[in-house]
């Protein structure tokens, strides 16, 4: 069975324009990548775990804060590697300077035998939708479209 992830796409309106919060993965493999490397805050769903509960848990773990608000389902997308990602949109004014990501350890440099810790998320930022489309992983761009459609349908 393909792995499943769940996450939140935070959005806000600034001067009448929608902005979304994206996160950049930490660690040496992503350090020099920017366009096409950002993501929604998300993570793996445990066996038997509710998808929305997993999205909220992953946000707490990756961002260091809980999020509250009206959650709008944005559906799911299958990534190039086969992983299915489920997302919810939520209006928020999360302050990226408050990011407190959980760490992960890996052998670095490769074949050195040394373990180093890196933050799972090294930064978060707000982007206008057109810029977010350039920054976000290609397989998650559909969430931007669905958010835009949902907000239009709701008159937001």
N, C-alpha and C positions, 0 to 999 in steps of 0.2 A: 504494500500500500504506500502511496506517495506521502511524503511528509506534509504536514499542514502547519501553517503559521497564521497568527492573528495579530492585528495591529490597529492603531488609531491614526487617522489623518486629521490633525488639528488644523483649524482654519480661523481666520479673523477677517474683518473688513476694515481697511485703512483708506480713508479718503474715497470711499465708494468702490474700492477695488478689493477683490478677494486675495488673501495671501495664505499660504499653507506652510506648516512647519515640517521640515525634513531633517533627517539626521545623517551624519557621515560616519561610516564604520571606522572603528579604531584598529590599530595594529599596523604592522609594516607593509602588508600587501596593498593597503588602501591609501597609504600616506601621501602618495603623489598623484592620486586619481581624484578628479573633481566632477566634471561633466559626466553624467551617466553612472555615477557612483552613489548618489544619495538615495535614501529610502524613507518610508514611513517607519516610525518606531514600531517594531513588531518582533515576534519570537515564536518559537515552536510551541505547538499545542500538545500537552501531555495526553496520553491515552485516557479516554473517558472524560477529559476536561471540557467544560462548556467553552465554545469559541469566544464569546464576548468576555467571559471571565478571564480567559487566557490573554486576550488583548489588553485588558485593564491591568492584569498582573505584569505582563511584559513591559507596559509603559512605566509602572512603578520601578521595576528592576533596572530598566535601561535609562530612565530619565531622573530617577530619584524622587519623584513626586507622584501623588495620586491625581487623577483627573476626574472632574465632575462635569456634568452637563447632559443635554439631550443628545443621545447617540443616534446617528442616522446610518442605517446599513448601506454600505457601498458595494456589497456583493463580494465575489471572489474572482481571482485571476490565477491562471496557471502559469508559473514561471518557466523559463527555458529549460531548466533542469528537472522539471516535473513537479516541483513543490507548488501546492495550492495555498494562496494567501487570501485571507478573509480580512476585510477592513470595515471600520465604522468612522464616520466623520463626526467631529465634535467641535463646537465653537469654544475657543479658549484664547487667553492672552498669556500663554506660557512664556516665561522669561528665559531665553536660552542661556543666560549667564548663571542660572540656577541648576544647570545640568549636573547631575551626580550619577554617572554611569557605573554599573558594576564592572569589575575587571575580569579578564580571562588570562590564562597563562599559556604560553607556547614556547617551544624551543626556538630561540633566536640568538644569534644568526643560525641558519640551517646547519645541521650536523655539528653544532658546537657543543652539544650536551648541556648548554646553559638554558635555564628556564627564565623567561622574562614575563612580567605582567603588563598588559595594555588595557585601556578602557574599551569596553564593548562599543561605545559610541564616543568619538573624540570631540564632536561638536554638533550643534543644532543651530538652524537658522530659519528665518521666515523668508519666503520667496513669493513674488507675484506669480500667478499661474503660468504665464508664458516663460518665465525663467525657470520655474520648477520643472516644466516639461523637459528642459535641457539637462537639468541637474539629476532628475530622478532616474533610477534604474528603468531601462526600457520596459521590462515586464510589469512595472507598477504604474506606468503612465495612464492606464485606463482608469485608475482610481481618481485621477484629476478630472477626467471627463465625466465620470459618474458624480463626483461632488458638484461640479458645475451644473450638470443637468438637475440634480436633486435640489440645489439651491434655487434654480430657476423655477422648478415646479412648485416649490414652497413659497415663491414670491420673495425670497431673501436676496 
